[in-house]
Amino acid sequence: MDNNNVWRKDFPILDQKVNDEDLVYLDNAATTQKPKDVMSKVANFYYSDYANVHRGVHTLAERSTEQFEAAREKVRKFINANSDKEVIFTKGATNSLNLVAQSYGEENIHEGDEIVISYMEHHSNLIPWQQLALRKKATLKYIELTDDGQLDMDDAQRKITDKTKIVSIAQSSNVLGVINPVKELAQIAHSHDAVMVVDGAQSVPNMPVDVTDLDCDFFAFSGHKMMAETGIGVLYGKQELLEQMPPVEFGGEMIEFVKKFDSSWNELPWKFEAGTPNIAGAISLGYAIDYLESVGLDNIQKNTQAIVDHVLPKLLDIDDLEVYGPKDPANHTGVISFNLKGLHPHDLATGLDMEGVAVRAGHHCAQPLMEYLGLSATARASFYLYNTISDADRLVEAIKATKEFFKNGTV
Ligand SMILES: Cc1ncc(COP(=O)(O)O)c(C=O)c1O
């Protein structure tokens, strides 16, 4: 893939100047931009078909319900779940992971049990388990990382034992640019009768995911990181587990019968979808999936890999720039974290913004990881399908310019 990126034109927001420079948007791990086509289809839904779902018998309610449930079916196919009952619409990955902790966790974790996560988890896949462990007097265990930021699978084998009830790991790191072997981890977890939860927030937008093949028990992701709207996400769960789990939110949509002093619950997936759902958000996710499928996840991977192959050696070549995660581009995703010696990452990110290059700086919602690495923060560039080799070159040039600026500024 070269600089003639055929998808870029679908993202009008990219065509603007920031600080008098052409914008280079490299904050895709935080959130992705939206294709024109997806947004205009959502606008058309509002203009032509919008009504509340499920309860109405009038034509707009039926159209709206049809499109909402069609979006669920698109998600099911996209991640290869066995049934629509296994696809629960949530607010996002965070909401999905909290749902598992509060429902499955609340029922199945007891004093002395163990929950295993890793040092590279996002707070969304850490705090729900930490708080569950505190509530239940269970133990939270962290799988160590290797020197180049990969999951230490020997340590995973040691930490996952017959005491383990839940293993929860990100399929792709939002800081270190690594992909974790979650299928293998699911096998280890199952050999100890533990369930496997996968945080797919960074993987689903970037690589084909097949939850049936992974044989994970739960899988969480967010729409806004894959070109859909904010406020919509998915929890996949195996039907036999979801059937047994209690709802965590109560109200409309999720009930079968309500009596004065007792109630019974709707069938899956609606048992977990209390209240009016994010109808347009779900529909936007369906259209975003159509868009992703029209591009092809293999093409997205090829585009990102070509950029990483090009830019990682250049970044490693910059004096005083420390790059985290694997140094071999073949093992690095499009999420690249780095620090310039002597400069706070916020200053670095501000310097890059002056050059029109948007990156993130901070702890990336991974404070235990920062502590583990002995850092307070990093800058992070993350690439997506509309980025090009020349965007990557602009990043390199902007880092060099920022380095020079601060060097001269402090002389
Ligand atoms: C690995 C990972 N997990 C979970 C999340 C949380 O996603 P959301 O804020 O959309 O719920 C993120 C967001 O950055 C992430 O990168």
The ligand as a Gaussian input file, in Angstrom:
#p B3LYP/6-31G(d) Opt

LIG

0 1
 C       -7.348000      -2.154000      25.216000
 C       -8.532000      -1.322000      25.559000
 N       -9.495000      -1.836000      26.321000
 C      -10.589000      -1.130000      26.665000
 C      -10.750000       0.168000      26.259000
 C      -11.976000       0.924000      26.670000
 O      -12.764000       1.249000      25.583000
 P      -13.999000       2.255000      25.772000
 O      -13.462000       3.489000      26.413000
 O      -14.477000       2.465000      24.379000
 O      -14.999000       1.547000      26.626000
 C       -9.765000       0.758000      25.475000
 C       -9.868000       2.184000      25.059000
 O       -8.901000       2.846000      24.802000
 C       -8.625000      -0.003000      25.104000
 O       -7.660000       0.517000      24.360000

